Amino acid sequence: MLIRFQVENFRSLKERQELSLVASSLGDAPDAVRPTDAAEPGLLCVAAIYGANASGKTNINKALQYMENAVEASQRIWRPEADIPTDPFLLDVKSQNERSLFSVDFLLENVRYEYGFTLNAAQILEEWLYAYPIGRKQIWFHRETAEKTTIRFGKHLLGENRTIENLTRRNSLFLSAAAQNNHEQLTPIYRWFADGLVFIGRDRSALDQHTATRCKDSSFRQAVFSLLGGADLGIVDLVVTEEQINDDVKALLRQLISTFEKVPGSPKVSIKVPESIARISFQHSSTDNPTGIPFESDKESAGTIALFALLGPIVAVLKEGGVLVVDELDASLHPLLAVEIVKLFNNPSQNPRNAQLIFNTHDTNLLESAGLRRDQIWFIEKDPAGSSHLYPLTDFKPRRHENLKAGYLQGRYGAIPFVESHAPLEEPIEK
């Protein structure tokens, strides 16, 4: 489980910002708190972020995704001779040349770990990994770069550390290099990032294909169908079929991949052209046909497809555990469906693996209908210099039964757009 995430000097996040999923001592919805020795009184499974347009909500997601990508790809994909692809705060010259920082505390097999790094476009400046079994800090490794790079290894980190150190480039992370060289002790840490963090952006055009592919597994398909059935869409079954990709399309895909790989600066990746794709059809209830009438996905509403696409990652993390990070959870969804998704993660019986949901939204109905605890709600807003600031609702010490929706819309907690009134038009708009 994610305990906290810190980021500094990334996009609009100039100063260090922290998102924490450590529960407060509030008495709200105690079932939404997962007890753990690593964080008292426990950890939360949901964090909701509110803010005006262009306030930096999405940049929190992108910062965590950047960290995940650096861990997964820096040794394997980033080009050895290239600069590190950084994205610092650009609205002052000093920040453009300063380091960026990314750090997480997380829980894995009941042990708390702290991993992080700082970097600039030229190199990794610092990297560290600490473990806290039975609450005591163990330094597994600490990397620093001054005139040259040195890595200090703690006695608890076994394996071919020095050999892997010699394989680690100036622009790649030691953790990434260790995983690529099958470091037994560090591979689970790598997997927490590579497999345990799942990101959904605003463009979900390819997500329905991902969900359809996962639905080839009967238990997965049944779980998706169960959630779709609860949405009252008239769907009585899901049918998955396999469609072969013809040779002309495969040849075109190979040509596109080859062209991409020849572009200067493009990452070195191995992309396999699939032999087939999964197709989903939705069986709708009918008075004339008790088994349902099949609708192909192109005949379904945008809302149904959006929900179906989202349910793939949701079911996956609920079944397997992990952290699901969603940009604009409510996009193309009915507000009541967004409410039910949030409730899934807060409910321990429906979320036995303690999966976590981090999302941003404009949907104020969630503030009063989704059963969110006061410590699960966050806000973000920009200062006059264009720097985003993330802060929790609990900073305002709201009362337990306070109307959070009304308070937010009235500007009590900030993070709302300033809408300037304009004088009436001199000429009316022609109809």
C-alpha positions in Angstrom: 0.0 0.0 0.0 1.1 3.6 -0.7 1.8 5.5 2.5 2.8 8.8 1.1 4.3 10.4 -2.0 6.4 13.5 -2.3 7.4 15.5 -5.3 9.4 18.7 -5.9 10.1 20.7 -9.1 8.0 18.8 -11.5 5.7 20.7 -13.9 3.6 23.1 -11.8 4.7 21.5 -8.5 7.6 23.8 -7.8 7.9 23.4 -4.0 7.8 20.0 -2.3 4.3 18.6 -2.1 3.1 15.6 -0.2 0.1 13.3 -0.7 -0.5 11.2 2.4 -2.8 8.1 2.8 -2.1 7.9 6.6 -5.4 8.0 8.4 -6.0 10.7 11.0 -7.6 10.1 14.4 -11.0 11.1 13.1 -13.9 8.8 13.9 -15.4 8.9 10.4 -16.1 5.6 8.7 -13.7 3.4 10.6 -14.2 0.5 8.2 -12.4 2.7 5.5 -9.1 2.5 7.6 -6.8 -0.5 7.1 -4.9 -1.2 10.3 -1.1 -1.6 10.0 1.9 -1.4 12.3 3.7 0.8 9.7 1.3 3.7 10.0 -0.9 4.5 13.0 -3.8 4.5 13.2 -3.8 2.9 9.7 -3.9 3.6 6.0 -6.6 4.9 3.7 -7.7 3.2 0.5 -9.0 6.4 -1.2 -7.7 9.9 -1.8 -9.8 12.4 -3.8 -8.2 15.6 -5.2 -10.3 18.7 -6.0 -9.2 21.8 -7.7 -10.0 24.3 -10.5 -9.0 23.7 -14.1 -5.2 24.0 -14.6 -4.6 24.0 -10.9 -2.2 21.0 -11.1 -4.5 18.1 -10.2 -3.3 16.0 -13.1 0.4 16.8 -12.3 0.2 14.9 -9.1 -0.8 11.8 -11.1 1.9 12.5 -13.8 4.5 13.0 -11.1 3.9 9.5 -9.6 3.7 8.1 -13.1 7.0 9.7 -14.0 8.6 8.0 -10.9 7.2 4.7 -11.9 8.4 5.1 -15.5 11.9 6.0 -14.3 12.1 2.9 -12.1 10.8 0.6 -14.9 12.5 2.1 -17.9 15.7 4.1 -17.0 18.1 1.1 -17.4 16.1 -0.8 -20.0 14.7 1.9 -22.3 16.3 5.3 -21.7 19.2 5.8 -24.2 22.6 5.6 -22.6 23.9 8.7 -24.4 20.8 10.8 -24.0 19.8 13.4 -21.3 17.2 12.3 -18.8 13.7 13.4 -19.9 13.0 15.9 -17.1 10.0 18.2 -16.7 10.9 20.9 -14.1 8.9 24.0 -13.2 9.4 26.4 -16.0 8.1 29.7 -14.7 11.4 30.8 -13.2 14.9 30.3 -14.5 16.3 28.9 -11.3 13.9 26.0 -11.1 14.6 25.1 -14.7 18.1 24.1 -13.7 17.4 22.8 -10.2 17.0 19.1 -9.3 13.7 17.3 -9.2 12.7 15.0 -6.3 10.5 12.0 -6.1 10.0 9.9 -3.0 7.5 7.3 -1.8 6.8 5.4 1.4 5.0 2.2 0.8 4.0 -1.1 2.5 5.1 -4.4 1.0 4.5 -7.7 2.8 4.0 -5.8 6.1 7.3 -4.0 5.8 7.5 -0.3 5.3 10.0 1.0 2.6 11.1 4.4 1.7 12.5 4.9 -1.8 13.3 8.0 -3.7 15.7 9.9 -6.0 16.7 13.3 -7.2 17.8 14.1 -10.7 18.4 16.7 -13.3 18.7 16.4 -17.1 22.4 15.3 -16.9 22.3 12.5 -14.2 20.8 10.9 -11.2 22.0 13.0 -8.3 20.8 10.9 -5.3 19.0 7.6 -4.8 18.0 5.8 -1.6 16.2 2.8 -0.3 15.4 2.2 3.4 13.5 -0.6 5.0 11.8 -0.5 8.4 11.2 -4.1 9.6 9.8 -4.0 13.1 10.0 -0.2 12.9 13.8 0.0 12.8 15.5 1.8 9.9 17.8 -0.3 7.7 19.8 1.5 5.0 19.8 -0.8 2.0 21.6 1.6 -0.3 22.3 5.3 -0.7 23.7 6.7 -3.9 25.2 10.2 -4.1 26.8 12.0 -7.0 29.3 14.8 -6.5 32.5 14.6 -8.6 31.7 10.9 -9.1 28.9 8.6 -8.2 29.3 6.5 -5.1 26.8 4.0 -3.6 26.9 3.0 0.0 25.3 -0.4 0.6 23.9 -1.5 4.0 24.7 -4.9 5.5 21.1 -6.0 5.0 21.2 -5.8 1.2 22.7 -9.0 -0.1 23.5 -9.9 -3.7 25.9 -8.7 -6.5 25.6 -5.1 -5.5 29.0 -3.9 -6.7 28.7 -5.7 -10.0 25.4 -4.0 -10.7 26.7 -0.7 -9.5 29.3 -0.9 -12.4 26.5 -1.5 -14.8 24.4 1.4 -13.6 24.7 4.4 -16.0 24.7 8.1 -14.9 21.2 8.5 -16.3 19.6 5.3 -14.9 18.5 4.3 -11.5 20.3 1.6 -9.5 16.9 0.0 -8.7 16.2 -0.2 -12.4 19.6 -1.8 -13.1 19.2 -4.2 -10.2 15.9 -5.5 -11.5 17.2 -6.0 -15.0 20.0 -8.1 -13.5 17.7 -10.3 -11.5 18.6 -8.9 -8.0 16.6 -11.2 -5.8 16.1 -8.8 -2.9 15.3 -5.7 -5.0 13.1 -7.2 -7.6 10.0 -7.2 -5.4 10.6 -3.4 -4.8 10.8 -2.9 -8.6 7.6 -5.0 -9.0 5.7 -2.7 -6.6 6.3 0.1 -9.0 6.1 -1.8 -12.3 3.0 -3.9 -11.5 1.5 -2.3 -8.4 0.9 1.2 -9.8 -1.8 1.5 -12.5 -2.5 4.8 -14.3 -5.6 5.9 -16.2 -5.4 9.2 -18.1 -8.1 11.2 -19.8 -7.6 9.4 -23.1 -9.2 6.0 -22.5 -9.7 5.0 -26.1 -7.6 1.9 -25.9 -8.7 0.9 -22.4 -11.8 -1.0 -23.5 -9.5 -3.4 -25.6 -7.4 -4.0 -22.4 -10.6 -4.8 -20.4 -11.9 -7.1 -23.2 -8.6 -9.0 -23.3 -8.7 -9.5 -19.5 -12.3 -10.7 -19.8 -11.0 -13.8 -21.6 -10.5 -15.1 -18.1 -13.9 -16.3 -17.0 -13.6 -15.2 -13.3 -12.4 -11.8 -14.4 -15.3 -11.5 -16.9 -17.8 -12.5 -14.2 -16.5 -9.8 -11.9 -16.7 -7.1 -14.6 -20.2 -8.3 -15.6 -21.3 -8.3 -11.9 -20.3 -4.6 -11.6 -21.9 -3.7 -15.0 -25.1 -5.5 -13.9 -25.3 -3.3 -10.9 -25.2 -0.2 -13.0 -28.7 -0.9 -14.4 -27.6 -0.7 -18.1 -29.9 -3.6 -19.2 -26.9 -5.9 -19.8 -27.5 -9.6 -19.1 -24.2 -11.0 -20.2 -20.8 -10.4 -21.8 -19.5 -12.4 -24.7 -15.8 -12.4 -25.6 -14.6 -13.6 -29.0 -11.1 -13.7 -30.6 -10.6 -11.9 -34.0 -7.5 -12.7 -36.0 -5.5 -9.8 -37.4 -5.0 -10.2 -41.1 -1.6 -10.2 -42.7 -1.9 -6.8 -44.3 -2.6 -5.1 -41.0 0.3 -7.0 -39.3 2.6 -5.9 -42.0 1.5 -2.3 -41.6 2.0 -2.5 -37.8 5.6 -3.8 -38.3 6.4 -1.0 -40.7 5.1 1.6 -38.2 7.1 0.0 -35.3 10.3 0.0 -37.5 9.8 3.6 -38.5 9.3 4.6 -34.8 12.4 2.9 -33.7 14.5 4.8 -36.3 13.4 8.2 -35.1 16.4 9.9 -33.3 15.9 9.9 -29.5 13.1 7.3 -29.5 13.4 4.6 -26.8 14.7 1.2 -27.6 11.7 -1.1 -27.0 10.7 -4.5 -28.3 7.1 -4.4 -29.5 5.5 -7.7 -30.6 2.7 -7.5 -33.2 -0.3 -9.4 -31.8 -1.9 -12.3 -33.8 -5.4 -11.5 -32.6 -7.5 -9.1 -30.6 -10.4 -9.7 -28.2 -13.8 -8.5 -29.1 -16.6 -7.9 -26.6 -20.3 -7.9 -27.2 -22.9 -6.9 -24.7 -26.0 -9.0 -24.4 -29.0 -6.8 -23.7 -32.3 -7.9 -22.2 -35.2 -8.3 -24.6 -38.8 -9.4 -24.2 -38.5 -11.5 -27.4 -35.2 -13.2 -26.4 -34.6 -14.2 -22.8 -30.8 -14.8 -23.4 -30.4 -11.2 -24.7 -29.7 -9.4 -27.9 -25.9 -8.9 -28.7 -24.7 -5.4 -29.2 -21.2 -4.8 -30.5 -19.2 -2.1 -28.7 -19.7 0.4 -31.6 -23.4 0.3 -30.9 -23.1 1.0 -27.2 -23.4 4.4 -25.5 -20.2 6.3 -24.7 -21.1 6.0 -21.0 -21.4 2.2 -21.1 -18.0 1.9 -22.9 -16.4 4.3 -20.5 -17.6 2.3 -17.5 -16.6 -1.0 -19.1 -13.2 0.3 -20.0 -12.7 1.6 -16.4 -13.9 -1.7 -14.8 -10.9 -3.6 -16.2 -8.3 -1.9 -14.1 -10.6 -1.6 -11.2 -11.3 -5.3 -11.1 -7.6 -6.1 -11.6 -6.5 -4.0 -8.6 -9.3 -5.2 -6.4 -8.4 -8.8 -7.2 -4.6 -8.4 -7.1 -4.0 -5.4 -4.9 -2.2 -2.2 -6.0 -2.7 1.5 -6.5 -5.1 2.8 -9.2 -4.5 6.4 -10.1 -7.3 7.9 -12.2 -7.4 11.3 -13.9 -11.0 12.7 -13.9 -12.7 9.6 -12.5 -16.1 11.1 -13.4 -15.4 11.5 -17.1 -18.3 10.1 -19.1 -19.7 8.4 -16.0 -23.0 9.1 -14.3 -22.4 10.6 -10.9 -24.0 7.6 -9.1 -21.6 5.2 -10.8 -18.6 7.3 -9.7 -20.0 7.1 -6.1 -20.3 3.3 -6.3 -16.7 3.0 -7.6 -15.4 5.0 -4.6 -17.4 2.9 -2.2 -15.9 -0.3 -3.6 -12.5 0.7 -2.5 -13.6 1.8 1.0 -15.5 -1.4 1.6 -13.2 -4.0 3.2 -15.3 -7.0 2.1 -15.2 -5.9 -1.5 -11.6 -4.8 -1.3 -9.9 -7.6 0.7 -6.5 -6.9 -0.9 -6.5 -3.3 0.3 -6.2 -1.8 -3.2 -6.1 2.0 -3.2 -7.7 4.5 -5.5 -6.3 8.0 -6.0 -8.3 10.2 -8.3 -9.0 13.8 -9.2 -12.4 15.1 -10.0 -14.8 18.1 -10.3 -17.7 16.0 -9.1 -18.8 17.7 -5.9 -21.6 15.0 -5.4 -18.8 12.7 -4.2 -18.2 15.0 -1.2 -21.6 14.1 0.2 -22.6 10.8 -1.4 -19.5 8.6 -1.6 -18.9 8.1 2.1 -15.5 9.8 1.9 -13.8 10.5 5.2 -12.6 14.0 5.8 -9.0 12.9 5.7 -9.5 11.3 2.2 -10.2 14.7 0.6 -7.5 16.9 -0.8 -7.4 20.2 -2.6 -4.9 21.8 -5.0 -4.6 25.4 -6.2 -2.0 27.7 -7.8 -0.4 30.7 -6.3 0.1 34.0 -8.3 3.5 32.7 -9.5 1.9 29.6 -11.1 3.1 27.1 -8.5 0.6 24.4 -7.3 0.0 23.7 -3.7 -1.6 20.5 -2.4 -3.3 20.4 1.0 -5.8 18.3 2.9 -9.3 19.2 3.9 -8.3 18.4 7.5 -6.2 21.6 7.6 -9.5 23.4 8.0 -10.7 21.2 10.9 -14.2 20.7 9.4 -16.9 19.4 11.8 -17.9 15.7 11.4 -21.3 16.5 9.8 -20.3 19.6 8.0 -21.8 20.1 4.5 -18.5 19.6 2.6 -20.1 20.2 -0.8 -21.6 23.5 0.2 -18.4 24.5 1.9 -16.3 23.8 -1.1 -18.6 25.5 -3.6 -18.7 28.6 -1.3 -14.9 28.8 -1.4 -14.4 27.9 2.3 -11.5 25.5 1.5 -10.1 27.3 -1.6 -9.2 25.4 -4.8 -12.1 26.8 -6.8 -11.9 28.9 -9.9 -12.2 32.7 -9.7 -14.9 33.5 -12.2 -15.0 37.2 -13.1 -18.3 38.7 -14.1 -18.4 40.4 -17.4 -20.4 43.4 -18.6 -23.3 42.5 -20.9 -22.5 42.4 -24.6 -23.4 45.6 -26.5 -24.7 43.5 -29.4 -26.8 40.4 -28.7 -25.5 37.1 -30.1 -27.4 36.2 -33.2 -29.5 33.1 -33.1 
